[in-house]
Amino acid sequence: MSNASQVSDEPYHELGELRGSELNINSENISRCNRNFRNCVERSLELSSVVVIPDDTFTVIQAINALGFGKFQVKLSLFTGLCWMVVFLGMMLSSTFWSNLSDRYGSKQSLTLCAILLLYYAFLSAFAPNFLWILLLRGLVGFAIGCVPQSVTLYAEFLPAKQRAKCVILLDCFWALGACFEVAIALAIMPTFGWRWLLILSTIPLLVFAIITPWLPESTVFDITSGRMDKAISTLERVARENKKPLPPGRLVMDRFYQVNHGKLKDVLSKEMCKTSTLLWLVWMSTAFCYYGVVLMTTELFHTSSEQCSSWENKKEDICQLDCRLERSDYIDLLWTTLAEFPGIFSTIFAIERIGRKKTMAFQLIMFAMLICFLGRACLLNRAALTLAIFLARGLIAGVFQAAYVYTPEVYPTHLRSIGVSTCSAMARIGAMVTPYIAQVFLQWSITGAMAIYAATALCAAIATLALPVETKNHKSNDTSQETR
C-alpha cells in the first residue's frame, strides 16, 4: 500500500495497468524465458509501455513503437543478416574463380594458395575489432573456402572407377570429424574464454593442411593438357611405387578428350548440358538450404516450448529475463545431431551402388521431408524424441550432399568437370545464404510454417533428381557431353 501511495504522489500518470498475473515473476516463468530469449525481448517491450513517464517526454521504446516498421527496419534486417550469409556469399563468388585458377595453374597450386589465405583470414577474424571487420574477414574466409570442391575433383582423379563413389563419400567423414571437433572446442572454450579463442583454435586443422600441401600430387590431367608429359609420368610412377604395382606397358599418350579446351561457364549451359546443369543447380541449392537449415535450427528447436504452439497473443503474458548463452546440454545435443553425419555417410555408400545415385538422393530427400513435417510439432516433443528426429533428418540430408558430390563429377565430361562442380557449389551457397532467415527468424514466428518450407523444398529437389537425364551407376566417367543428353 505504501508503495502505491508513493507512486500516486509523484507528478506522473499511469500509462497502463499491471494485472497480478503479470507481476508474478516466479521460477517457472524465468525458466521458460531462458529457453527462448526472443520471447523475452518481446515481453520487455511490452512492459516498457506500462511504466510511468512525464507527460511531455517519451522513451526510446515508445518512439520506436510509434514510428512503426518500415524502410529503416528492412535495411537493418538485411545489414544484420549479413553476419549469417557473408561466408556463403564469399564461397559463391569465388567458386568459378578457383575453378579457372585450377585450370590455369593446377589444382595443387590452387589448394596451396587456398590453405594459406584461409589460415590467414581465419586467424585474423579472432582479432576483429568491430562488426564490419568481422563481416569483411569472414567473407574472405568464405572466398578461400570456395576452393574446397577442387580438392574433391583432384581426389576423384586418382581413384579407380570401381572405388570412386565409395571413396568420395567416405571423404565426408573428415567433414563430420571437423564438425564434431568444432562443437567439442566450443563446449570447452566458449563458456570461459569466449569466441575469439574458439576462432584461434579452429585454425589448427588449417595449419596442418597448409603444412602438408607440398606433398599433394598435381593433377595428371592438368600436366598432360599443359604439355608436361614427363611430370604426369612422374606422378603415375609415384602412385605405382607406393601401391607396389607396375605401370601398364607402353608409353603414356594423350586421350582425345584431354585435347578439348578447358570448359567455360557457357559450356555448362550448352544445348547438351543445359537440362542436367539446371536440375543439378536446383538439387544443390535445395540440399544446402535444407542441410544448413537443420544445422542452424537445432539449438532453436531445443529452446522451443509449448507456448510456441499457441497463438502469439497468449505468449505475451510471459514475464522474461534474457539469457543468450548456450547451456552445456545444448552443446551435447548439437554434438549428438552432428554425429548423424556418420550413419548418413555409410547408408549412402550402401544405397548408391545398389539403387543408383538418382534414386538414393530422391529417397533420402523424401524421407527428410517426412521427418521435417514431424518436427513441425517440435514444441510437443520431449527432448529425446526431438534429438532423435533431428539426428535422422541431418543424417539423411548429409547423405544427399554426398550422393550429389559423387553424381556431379561423373555426369559432366572431363573438360567440364571442374567448372561443373564449381557452379553447383556456387548455387548451393545461395541456398545456404537464404536458410538463416527461415531457420532462425521465421521459425520464431511459426515452427509449422518454417518446417513446411523445408519439406516443400526437399520434395522439389527429389522431383528434380528423378528428372535428371542420366543415371551414372556402373557408367564410366563421361568423356564427351554427348553422353549426358
N, C-alpha and C positions, 0 to 999 in steps of 0.2 A: 504493500500500500504506500509506504514512504517513497519508494522509487517512482511510483505512478504520479504522486503529488509533485515530485521534483520535476518531472517532465512537463506537467501542465503549467508550472510556474514560469517556465522559460518562454521567451517570445518566439516560439516556433509553433507550427501547426502540423498535425499528423497527416502524412500523405497516404497512409494505408492502415489497415487493421490486421494485426497478427492473431491467428487462431491459436488455441492452446496446443493443438497437434503440431503446429509449425514450430513451436518453441521447444518441443520435446526432443532434445538432442541426446539420444541415448546411444549405447554402444552398437545396437543393431543398425541404426541409420548411418553411423560413421563407418561401420564395416561395409555397408552396401555402397557408400560413396567411394571408399577406397578401391572398390572393384571397378569403378567406372568414373574416371576423373572428368570426363566430358560432361556427365550429368552434374558434377559438382560445379563446373563453370556456369552451367545453365541456372542452377539454383542460386549461386552467388549473385547473378544478375537479377534474379527475381527479388531477393532480399534487399537489394540496393534501392528498390523503389518504395520500400516501406519505412526507411529511416527518415528522420526529420531534418529539414534544412530550412534556412531562412527563406522568407517569401521572395526576395529579389536575387536569389542565387540558384545555381543548379550544379549537379555533379557531372563528372565525365560520363558515367553510365547513362544518366538521363539524357545527356546531349546525344550520345550515340543512338539511344533508343528513338529519340525524336528525329534524328537525321535519317534513320532507316537504312535499308540495304540498297546499294546502288553501284554505280560505276567504280567508285573507290574500292569497295569490298571485292568486286570482281578482279580488279587489278591486284589487290593484295593477296587474294587466293592464288592467282597464277604465280605471283612472286614467291610466296612461301612454299608453293607446290614444287618449285624448282629444286628444293633440297631433296625431294623424293626422286625426281626424274633426271637430275643432272648427270649422274653416272651413265644411265642408259642412253641419254642424249649423246654423250661423248662416244659411246660404243657404236651407236647408229651412224654418226657422222664419219667415223673412222673406218668402218668395215671395208668399204671399197678401196679406201686409201691403202690399207695394209695388203689387200689383195693385189693391187697394182705394184706395190713395192716388192712383194714376194715374186711376182712375175719378172720384175726388172733386175732385182739383186739377189734373189734366192730366199727360200723360207728360213734358212739358218740365220742369215743376216737380219732379216726382219724380226725374228723371235729374239735375237740378242738385243736389238735396239728396243724392242717392246719390254724386255725384262728390266733394262736399265732405266727407261722412262717410268715404268710402273713402280719400281722400287723408289725412285727419286721423289715422284709426286705423292706416293702413298705415305712416305716418311714425312714429307713437308706438311701434309694435311694435319698431322698431330700438333703442329705449331701454328695453325691458322689463328690470326688474332681476332677475326670477326667473321660474320656470316658470309659476306661477299667473298672472302678468301676461301672459305670452306667450299662455296659453290664453284669457284674457279679451279681449285686444286682437285676436287672430286670429279669435276668434268674432265680434267686432264688425265686423271686415273682411268676414267671410262674410255677416253680416247686410246690409251695404251692397251686396255683390255680388249679392244676391238680386234687385236691381232691374234687372240687366243684361238679362234677357229682355224687359223693357218696351221696350228700345231696338230690338229686332227687330220688335216689334209696331208701333212708331211708324214704322220704316223701311219695312215692308211696306205701310203705309197709303198711302204716296206713290209706290208702284211700279205701273205699268200691269200688267194681268193677264198679258200676254204675256211680260214680262220678270221677273215677280216671283220665280219659282222660281230662275232663274239668279242673280239679284242677291242673294237671301238666302243662297244657298250661297257666292257669292263673298265675302260679308261675312266668312266664316270665314277668309279669307286674313289678316285682321288678327289673328285669334286665333293663327294659325300664325306670323305675324311676331313677335307678342309672345312666344310660346314660345321661338322661336329667339333673340330678344333677351335673354330671361332666361338661357338657357343660356350665351350668349356673355358676359354680365356675370358669371355665376358662374365661368366659366373664367378671366376676368381678375381678379376681385376675391377670390373665396373663398380661394385659396391664401395670399394675403398680407395682406389687410385683414379677412377674416372675414365672418360672416353679417350683422352689423349694417350694414355698408356696403352689402352686397347688398340689404337691405331698403330702405335710403335711396334708392339709385339706381333701384330698381324703381318708385318713386313718380313718376318723371319723366313717363311717359305719362299718369298720373292728373292731374298738374298741367296738362298740355296740354289734356286733355279738360275739366277744370274751367274753364279759361280760355275755351274755345270754346262752352260750353253756352248762353250768351246768343244765339248765332247759330241754335240749333236752332229749327225751327218747332214750334208747338203742334199737337197732333192736331186736324185739322178735324172729326173725328167728335165729339171732346170739346167743341169750340166750338159745334157745331150742337146737340148734346143739352143744352148749358148755356144755350142761347138767345142765344149771341153770334154771330149770323149775320154781322155786319159783320167780325168777326175771322176767321171762316172764309173770307169772300170776300177779305179782305186777304192771307191765306196763299196762296190759289189764284192771286191776281194776282201775287204774288211768284214763284210757280212759272212762270206764263205769261211773266213778264218775263225771267226767267233762261233759260228754254228758248226764248225768242223765238217763242212761239206764242200765238195768241189764245185766250181762254176761249170755250167754246161760247156761242152766242147765247141770250138769255133771262135768266131770273133763277134764282138758286140756291134750291132747295126742299129740305125735309127728307124724306129717304126714309122709307118706312114702317117699316123695321126699325131706324131710329135712335130711333123713339119707344118702343121696348121699354126697360124698366128695366134698369139695369146688372145684369149677371149676378152671381149668388151661387154659393157652393160647392154648394148643394143643386141648382141648375140644371144643373151639370155632371154630376150623378148622377141627372138626371131619367130618366123611362122611355125617352125618345127617345135620350138621350145616354149612358146608363149603360154599355152594351156598348162603345161607342167609347172612353169615358174609361178604363174598366178595362183594356182592351187597350193603350191608349196609355201608361198608367202602367207597365204591365209592360214595354213596349218601352223606355221612357225609363230606368226603373230598371236594366234589364239592360244597356242600352247604356252607361250611366255606369259600372256595375260593371265591364264589360269594358274600357272606354276607360281609366279611371284605373288599372285593374289593369295594363294594358300599360305605362302611364307609370311606375308605381311599380316594376314588376318588371324594367324594362330594365337598370338597373345591377346588380340582384340576379342576373340571368341571366348577365351578363358575368363575374360573380365565381364562377360555379359551376365545379366541377372534376369529374373522372371519379369521384372518391371518393363524390360525392353520388348516384351511380347504384348504389353498392354498399350493403351493409347498414350500419345505424347502428353496430354493434359494430366493424366494420372501420375506421370513421372515428375511433374513439377512440385509435388508435395514433399519431396525429399529434402532434408537438410544435409548439407555436404561439406566436406573438407577435402582439399586437394592432396593427392599422393601420386606423383608421376613416376616413381621408381618401380621397376620390375622387382618382384619378390623372388626368392630362391626357387619357389615352386614353379614360377613362370619359366625360368631358365631350364629347369629339369624337364618340364613338359615340352619346351621347344627342342630340347635335345632328343627326347623320345620321338617326336614327329620328324626330326631331321634324320634319324636312323632309318626312317621309312625308305630312304633312297636305296638302301642295300637290297631289300626284297624287291623293290621296283626294278632294279638292275637285273637281278637273277631271273625274275619272272619274265622279263622281256627277252633275255637270252633264250629261255626255254621256248617261248612262243614264236619268236621271229623266224626260226628255222623250220617250224612246223606248219604254221598257218600263213606265213608270209609277213612282209613288212606292213602292207596296207591294212590287212585285217587286224594285225596286232595293234596298230595305232587306233583304228576305229573302235575296237573292242574296249581298249583302255579309256578312250575318251567317253564312251557311253557309260561305262561303269563309274567314271569320275563324275559325270553329270548326275547320276543317281545318288551318289554319296553327298554331293553338294546340296541336292534337294533335301536330303536327310538333315544336313547341317543347318538348313533354314529354320529349324526349331531348336537351335543350339541352346537357347535360354532355358529350355525344359529338360536338357540332358544333364546327367551327373558328370563329374569331371572325368571319370574312367571312360565312359561311353564317348564323350567328346574327344578325348585323346585318341581313342581307337579310330574314330571316324576320320579325324584329321590325318592320322598316321596312314590309313589306307588311301585317302584321297591324294596325299602327297606322293606316295609310292607309285600310284597309277599315272599321275601326270608327269612324274620324273621319267617313267618308262616311255611315255610318248616322246619326250625330248630325245631319249637315247635312240629310239627307233627312227626318228627323223634324222638324227645325225648319221645313221647307217644308210638310210634310203637316199638322202640327198646327194652325197658324193657318187653313189652308184648310178643314179639316174641321169646325171649330167655327163656329156662327153668329156674326155680327158682335158681338152684345152679350155673347157668352161667350168671345170670342177671347182677351181679356187674362187672364181667370181660368183659362181652359183651358190656356194656355201656362204660366201660373204654377204651377198644380197639377202639371203634367207635370214642370216643372223641380224642384219640391219633391220629387217621387218619385225623380227622378234622383239627388238628394243622398243618399237612403237607400242606393242602390247604391254611391255614392262613399264613404260612411262605412264600409260593410262591407268594401269591397275591400282595404284595407290589411292586414287580418288574414289574407287569403289570399295576397296578393302579396308580403308582407314577413315574415309569421310562418309560416304553414303551408307556404309554399314551401321554407323551410329544412329541413323535415322530409320533404317529399315533393314533388318537382317534378312528377312524373306526376299525383299526386292533385290538386295545385293547377290544373294545366292541364285536367284532366278537369272540374273545377268550372266553369271559364271556358267550355269548349267546350259543356257541357250548358246553361249559361245562355244562350249565344248561340243555340243551336238552339231553345230555348223561345221566345226573342224572335222568331226567324224564323217560327215557327208562329203567334205572336200577330199579326205583321204581315199574314200571309196571311189571318187570320181577321177583320181589320178590315172593317167592312161597306161602306165607301165607298172607291173609288179617285178621287182628286181631279185626276188628269191631264185636262187640257182642260176642266175644270169651272170655272165661275165660283165665287168665294168664296161660301160659304153665307150666306144671309140669315136663314134660319129653321132651327130644329132638325129640322123635318120631313124635310129632305133627308139627314140622317145616319142614318136608321133602317136 
